[in-house]
Amino acid sequence: MSPKLRSILATVALVLCVVALLERRELLSRHPVGIALQVAAAALMLWARLTFGRRSFHAAANPTEGGLVTTGPYRFWRHPIYAAILLFLWAGVLSQRHAPTPIALLLAAAATIFTGVRIHAEERLLNATFPDYAAYSARTKRLVPFVF
């Protein structure tokens, strides 16, 4: 399966997981710490989108015109939008008024896996498109600055 098709399928599956969590009322936090983390995740996503510009929205992991973006949050994260999605999702699932349900944990884990599939597909395409991506990825962490 091509990286583009894998990316599209992973995106659809990720969206379905998020919609299911929202439908089950297990996505939006009900605890002040979780709410703060979700606000921070939304701010990070907005910062990354503004830095990346209009070209950042596409279903496949296609590298877009305009070169490799390494400014803004991309100085610290290779994938700040995916990091924001995961932070928002896990902050919501883990900070309900009750312990996380097994279904919520399963959906969040599946969404995390699908995000990883998309990241892997995107990085393959970025390596093939931008010669300087290897050096950028060597100095910039994927999802957690200075850690991973």
Secondary structure as UniProt FT lines:
FT   HELIX           3..23
FT   TURN            24..25
FT   HELIX           32..52
FT   HELIX           54..56
FT   TURN            65..66
FT   HELIX           72..75
FT   HELIX           80..94
FT   HELIX           102..129
FT   TURN            131..132
FT   HELIX           133..139
FT   TURN            145..147
//
